[in-house]
């Protein structure tokens, strides 16, 4: 028998086995070891360590370093204090490290272990003699816990060897479903691997398969592939992770030579033979066609390279799996790879965890760093690479240092991030590079047809270019056709523009350079766009009349402020000439009363001039057939609205806060492609649009116009209607046909309604109804059965609600409705998934409760309702009020934004919300400790409570 000091310190035991030696036959142990060895599993037991009163440190280390512990429980197991201490240590590792514990009941019933009865209990009682009460309590708890773990019952098996074979298989399978500790801390890894496992079809041993992993640079494709390789490599005869295939090209080689070179690299790695030489392109098939292999080809950027390394699945033996990671989805399509996993961006919660693990070495930020962490995740737009780099760079720094670093990074991309992101851009054709830069500077988050309209008169094939950028993961195009470029890629694009040679630049974005160009007439023909943030300059800028004349190809002019102030620094001469072929005119706070008489809007796609000094735009009708969007919000001096009869392709018209506007011309009736019409707070409007029965109109907003008493006739396609209560005096005949109306919002004005019209019950498609500031409203009408969300704010006379306990409305918000009766409040708090209403007494069903902002419960269930009693703080923060909930699950944390943008409340209110806890990477166990901590900068948290929701299935 060896002493504990002879245990090799470098061993890493995969399975630890705990048993009482005299009680278990040596033939059984020998069979177990043999089966484990056949399955490539190393087993450790304590039989060769010298026994003492306490378990040896080397044994504790062996338990902690094992992936699985098997506890063989026999009648005499509890007669050994050594075994009981082993068991306590094993269960500690299960709790703290997620170690897998398997049980074998060897001649003893699980209930006897659980309750310490019969022969097992007698042996336990004898061991307890002379021990402290605390020691006995710990042992009893450990035995109770291990007795509840389902395992193999020896008496249920006729054949001992078959039971051991099954245990060995189970252990092997469990080991293969866990990954190396190198990846255990990666947020969301289990979710990624589960989705990939379903694509890999690992149970299909008949054929080889190629699977793609696709996504933008920095999203974690390589890390996911490494974790996948780590988890499943034991199931294959040979494995190879071939990293950075993009960088493996050997300059000076022709196509054939490159393919030979790549095959040599792959075979050298997978066969573990240095500098292996091949003499024909059939070498991979020749060497691997009979072997079950797992190969990861990481960062593939060229179809020829993929063809060289994995041209056909028959090159590899049955059951083989080839994983290809790439930013370029087109390569996978061209190679016929249909099984592709697209790596999504992490959720906001996951982004906070990723950042926190690198910045704080834990899954959540310290309490006083919450706001800064939010700022970082927004800056990185949840890109894992950015979160990791930023977290590492900010680790250990103080709050004031964070502020300085973040201010700098908001204007300049970190080199480590830029180096990774720029690789994809550098490999683009120059036309696609130009398209990328125009999207980065002007067209991010715009519809694809809008981008094509903007760039249609250039030499770019925009449709093909968008497809190329999407294939290469440099943009995404949503199902609604919106072009989305990640914020860090957009920032990288800006830096590319700034580093170009001045005479090559198509786009000007540096404010000081633009000032110089506009004041000295020094622009060039190469310039196609100007993106000018005037809030970054201090001095006055006087644009020269001919500043744009030399920039004949200027198409996109954007002059704006990222920091709002009332000072106008840009001065425009009366006779200034705009570019003749301008397609985008975006000018915030345009300083003159009218556009120049030479202005020609013939090519304009968007006119976006909010907060201006305009009294009118131009004289008479103009050629406006290309115009898609017109935004004149905040044109407080605009008295004369232009004739839009020629704007036959206009889709959006925005006229909020045009306070001097008196009437809308009848030409609006010819805008048959108009989808969005906004007219909020046009205070002096006497005559609203009379012809709005436009087939395309989906959203119509008409609020704050005191003189209007009627909603115009609207088409049956209207989806969202936002109006003031005054216009409800006379309803159009068409309201019964608004079958597609899903959202209705009614704002209260001075002569506020006491009763709503009955027409609401006929809106059978309505899902959202918002009644805001109707202070004299005393009752609600019958509501349509389709309704899922109802908000009634500041109706201080309202006492009852027109629905009962069987209603299916999910969201019920009644802020500042102080007269709600007890029965109405009871209905609201009972049926709603989310509710907000006056009250300080928490409903009885929230039976776990605490004074203050936090509480802890224990539960096996995953569905909860929470209730928080809140009041307004004396000094409200300027930010939009938010209520956050940080949920801890067995010491792992997530943070949820549960309430945002709440109306200013006058008294104590209750907020109720429902949610399911998702099992994030195995956090949930039996008997979970779950903590809830609520926080807000603007709201005082008085009391909180939790209701555990038990379904029939539970």
Secondary structure by P-SEA (a helix, b strand, c coil): ccccccccccccccbbbbcccccccaaaaaaaaaaaaaacbbbbccccccccccccaaaaaaaaaccbbbbbccccccccaaaaaaaaaaaaaaaacbbbbbbbbcccccccccccccaaaaaaaaaaccccaaaaaaaaaaaaaaaabbbbcccccccaaaaaaaaaaaaaaaaaaccccccccccaaaaaaaaaaaaaccccccccbbbbbbbcccccaaaaaaaaaaacccccccccccccccccccccccaaaaaaaaaaaaaaaaacccccccccccccccccccccbbbbbcccccaaaaaacccccccccccbbbbbbcccaaaaaaacccbbbbbccccaaaaaaaaaaaacccccccccaaaaaaaaaaaacccaaaaaaaaaaaccccaaaaaaaaaaaaccccaaaaaaaacccccccaaaaaaaaaaacccccccaaaaaaaacccccaaaaaaaaaaaaccccccccbbbbbcaaaaaaaaaaaaacccccccccccaaaaaaaaacccccccccccccccccccbbbbbccccccccccccbbbbbcccccccccccccccccccccccbbbbcccccccccccccccccccccccccccccccccccccccccbbbbcccccccccccccccccccbbbbccccccccccccccccccccbbbbcccccccccccccccccccbbbbcccccccccccccccccbbbbcccccccccccccccccccbbbbbbcccccccccccccccccccbbbbcccccccccccccccccbbbbccccccccccccccccccbbbbcccccccaaaaaaaaccccccccccccccccccccccccccccccccccbbbbbbbbbccccccccbbbbbbbbcccccccccccccccccccbbbbbbbbbbcccccccccccbbbbbbbbccccccccbbbbbbcccc
